[in-house]
Amino acid sequence: QECEQTKVAVLGAGVAGIRAAQELSNNGVDDFVLIEYQDRIGGRMHDVKFGQGPDGVPYKVEAGANWVQGTVTGDGPENPISVLAKKYNITTLVTDQDSLAMFDQHGSTDFKYAIDEFGEALEKVVVDAGSLLYNDLQDRTFRAGFRLEGWDPLKNDSYRQTAEWWLFDGEFIYHPEESSEIFTSVAENATFNYYSPDNLFVYDQRGFATIIREEAKTFLPDSDPRLRLSTEVTRIEYDDDSVTVHTNQGTCVHADYAIMTFSLGVLQKKAVEFVPPLPAWKQAAISSFELGTYTKIFMQFDTPFWDNKQYLIYADPETRGYYPEFQPLDIPGALEGSGLLIATVVNDQSYRVEAQTNEQTQAEVMEVLRTMYGPQVPDPTHLWYKRWSQTPWAYGSYSNWPPATSLQSHQNLRTNVGNLFFAGEATSQEFFGYLQGAYLEGQYTAEFVASCIGGSGNCTTSDDEKRYPVLTGVTPYNLYNWEHGWVADTLA
Ligand SMILES: Cc1cc2nc3c(=O)[nH]c(=O)nc-3n(C[C@H](O)[C@H](O)[C@H](O)COP(=O)(O)OP(=O)(O)OC[C@H]3O[C@@H](n4cnc5c(N)ncnc54)[C@H](O)[C@@H]3O)c2cc1C
């Protein structure tokens, strides 16, 4: 088959893909094609129409990314997403975690003390993680770090468990047991200390992805034939000279280089065939990181019945993470008069809820809301949620580093194989999980590829990105001995 020729195939038109194509264009590389599964750009920035406004027009809500996380401190570095949000006058509400009402199985209550205790422990663990990193010490779970700082709530201490869920699982998707102390702290520090502690909640009725749609227009005019929407990449053949990309349309593109920005979930679920199969070190890296699920259940009510607070936090007495967080959008300074309310679940509760029908989920959520506010609370007029764990172009929401990973194994996720390059939220060393991670990785990879094109020859043999074909453990082999309780030769 004769394939179309191009210099760079950019695969995926989310934040990383659009930023990569823009950076190629900035570097004078205009001979590229951009191939995208969906009929829109933006990827996991995903505004959708929901409910009904007073004029009959639905509201826009954010099924995917919703916050600008970290902005700028003084004249320090600014989060590029914050720069774009300002550039396009994105409407936001400054998140105030003190604007909250708390509930348990008996209704209104107060467990602010638990939230404060948790916040203090978190700060201490992040400092401890810095010393582990700095002194090249073994990583541990975030739970271990918490225990060492005296934070280890009983399983039936629903107030402390809920405080922990809200400020940890609600951000990193996973439990502290499932998260690396060092690298989760890096993500927290990079976003909230390097930039700033601010979170701006986006409720712009043009949609958050306006920033990406508008940026795309700066180098990709409307109907530019280089953008191929509704086209699924099914097979990628790569070597040290070129990459050939096959699509579900029966078409193919032969490129000198490709920048692949599909989510970690797409790679883990083997939704794309690689020829030759990805090397063992690459497959190990792809398997080693986690893509979590964060599910937002959107509801609209005829009349708001909630407190005028940004957060309503519910401590279920039996199940940690059972509908623990509600965010009213119908509050002063946001979408007043909209009757909109979001319920959030993550991780195991997401998988459970995403496997249910809307009706089943509505029955559960309403039982919780009636526990919180009384039996008179009416059913919503609309309810909808996106099932991220089942979405074939994502298979999850955003990534996290489990314990027992290392910078080297993450670098293996990030690095190229032949002329096929990888970029996206999950490849970011410091900003994984966040929009800025996707943005900066798209930029970095495109700069690298543009420098290859501008250079004298094939940069993957002369100027390869760093990789680690062999990752070593932290215990030298000669210490597997009797003194360490290693009494039998159990290695195959
Ligand atoms: C529910 C949720 C909440 C979030 N909240 C926040 C937040 O508040 N703040 C924040 O900073 N970040 C948040 N994030 C994370 C943020 O959305 C991501 O980090 C970022 O959007 C990832 O961008 P990306 O370009 O790396 O990947 P993607 O956006 O996934 O882009 C990859 C693109 O590749 C396409 N693709 C996949 N497979 C194929 C294929 N086979 N062929 C062709 N195209 C394909 C996809 O359709 C997609 O458009 C959230 C994410 C989710 C899902």
The ligand as an ORCA input file, in Angstrom:
! r2SCAN-3c Opt
* xyz 0 1
  C     -12.186     13.324     35.106
  C     -10.875     14.035     34.953
  C     -10.573     15.111     35.751
  C      -9.356     15.774     35.607
  N      -9.131     16.907     36.336
  C      -8.036     17.652     36.085
  C      -7.909     18.943     36.639
  O      -8.825     19.422     37.307
  N      -6.775     19.651     36.401
  C      -5.762     19.146     35.638
  O      -4.735     19.812     35.474
  N      -5.886     17.934     35.037
  C      -7.006     17.195     35.231
  N      -7.186     16.019     34.583
  C      -6.072     15.493     33.786
  C      -5.975     16.135     32.407
  O      -7.234     16.135     31.800
  C      -4.988     15.335     31.580
  O      -3.745     15.330     32.255
  C      -4.741     15.892     30.178
  O      -5.917     16.361     29.575
  C      -4.106     14.790     29.346
  O      -3.776     15.277     28.069
  P      -2.975     14.363     27.038
  O      -2.828     15.151     25.795
  O      -1.779     13.796     27.678
  O      -3.930     13.092     26.793
  P      -5.390     13.017     26.154
  O      -6.175     14.197     26.538
  O      -5.926     11.674     26.510
  O      -5.106     13.094     24.590
  C      -4.821     11.958     23.828
  C      -5.664     11.985     22.570
  O      -5.390     10.781     21.831
  C      -6.602     10.315     21.260
  N      -6.475      8.876     21.009
  C      -6.432      7.857     21.894
  N      -6.316      6.675     21.261
  C      -6.268      6.939     19.927
  C      -6.141      6.143     18.756
  N      -6.042      4.809     18.811
  N      -6.141      6.762     17.562
  C      -6.235      8.118     17.460
  N      -6.358      8.925     18.548
  C      -6.374      8.342     19.768
  C      -7.657     10.630     22.307
  O      -8.948     10.712     21.733
  C      -7.172     11.981     22.860
  O      -7.772     13.076     22.200
  C      -8.415     15.340     34.665
  C      -8.719     14.261     33.836
  C      -9.944     13.628     33.961
  C     -10.303     12.531     33.013
*
